[in-house]
C-alpha cells in the first residue's frame, strides 16, 4: 500500500513503516511458548508474520535491522524495556544495553 500511495496510484496518508519490532529473547517481542524458548524454537506466529523478531546481541540486532530496511522500513523499532502485558519482562526490565541499541542506530543511520 505504501508503494502505491508514494507513486500516486492510491490516495492515502504518508506511511512510515518500521517493520518487525526487534526485541531480546524473553523480552516484549518473544511470544514463543516456554518449551519453544527452552529448546530454541520454533518461532512464534508474530515472527512468521514479520511483526516481531527476537534478536540477541549486536550481530543479530544488525541483521534484523538490515532485514527490516530491505523490506521497506523507514526506521527501526526496538523493544528495549518491559511491557505492561508481558509475562516474561515486567515494565521496569531492561532488555538491551548501550552497545546493542547503538548497533540498531548505526544501521538506521545509513
C-alpha positions in Angstrom: 0.0 0.0 0.0 2.8 2.4 0.8 4.4 2.0 -2.6 1.0 2.7 -4.3 0.4 5.8 -2.2 4.0 7.0 -2.8 3.5 6.5 -6.6 0.2 8.5 -6.5 -1.8 5.4 -7.7 -3.7 5.2 -4.4 -4.8 8.2 -2.3 -3.8 7.9 1.3 -1.6 9.2 4.1 2.2 9.0 4.2 3.2 5.7 5.7 6.4 5.3 7.7 6.8 1.5 8.4 9.2 0.2 10.9 8.8 -3.4 10.0 9.1 -6.1 12.7 9.7 -4.9 16.2 13.1 -6.1 17.4 13.5 -7.4 20.9 15.6 -9.7 23.1 14.9 -13.3 24.0 12.3 -13.4 26.8 11.5 -9.8 26.1 8.5 -8.0 24.8 8.6 -9.5 21.3 9.3 -13.1 22.4 5.9 -14.8 22.1 7.2 -18.4 21.9 5.9 -21.0 24.3 8.0 -21.8 27.4 9.0 -25.1 25.8 10.0 -23.4 22.5 12.1 -20.9 24.4 13.9 -23.6 26.3 14.6 -25.6 23.1 15.5 -22.5 21.0 12.5 -22.6 18.6 10.2 -22.7 16.7 9.4 -19.1 16.1 6.1 -17.7 17.2 3.4 -16.7 14.8 4.2 -13.0 15.2 7.7 -13.7 13.8 6.3 -15.8 10.9 4.1 -12.7 10.0 7.1 -10.4 10.4 5.5 -8.4 13.1 8.2 -9.1 15.7 11.7 -10.7 15.7 13.8 -12.0 18.6 17.4 -10.8 18.3 20.1 -11.1 20.9 23.4 -9.3 20.8 24.9 -6.8 18.4 25.2 -9.1 15.4 21.6 -10.4 15.5 20.3 -6.9 16.0 22.2 -5.6 13.0 20.9 -8.5 10.9 17.3 -7.9 12.0 17.5 -4.1 11.4 19.1 -4.5 8.0 16.3 -7.1 7.0 13.6 -4.6 8.1 15.2 -1.8 6.0 15.5 -4.2 3.0 11.7 -4.8 3.3 11.0 -1.1 3.2 11.2 0.1 6.8 11.9 3.8 7.2 13.0 3.5 10.8 13.9 0.7 13.3 11.7 -0.1 16.3 13.4 -1.8 19.3 11.5 -3.0 22.3 14.2 -2.3 24.9 12.1 -2.4 28.0 9.4 -4.4 29.5 5.7 -4.4 28.6 2.5 -3.8 30.5 1.0 -7.1 29.3 4.3 -9.1 29.0 4.5 -12.2 31.1 8.3 -12.5 30.8 9.5 -8.9 31.1 7.9 -6.6 33.7 7.6 -3.0 32.8 10.7 -2.0 34.7 13.0 -4.5 33.0 15.8 -3.6 30.6 16.3 -5.7 27.5 19.1 -4.2 25.6 22.4 -2.5 26.6 24.0 0.6 25.1 26.1 -1.4 22.5 23.0 -3.2 21.2 21.0 0.0 20.9 24.0 1.6 19.2 24.1 -1.2 16.6 20.5 -0.6 15.6 21.1 3.2 15.4 24.2 2.7 13.2 22.2 0.5 10.8 19.3 3.0 10.7 21.8 5.9 10.0 22.7 4.5 6.6 
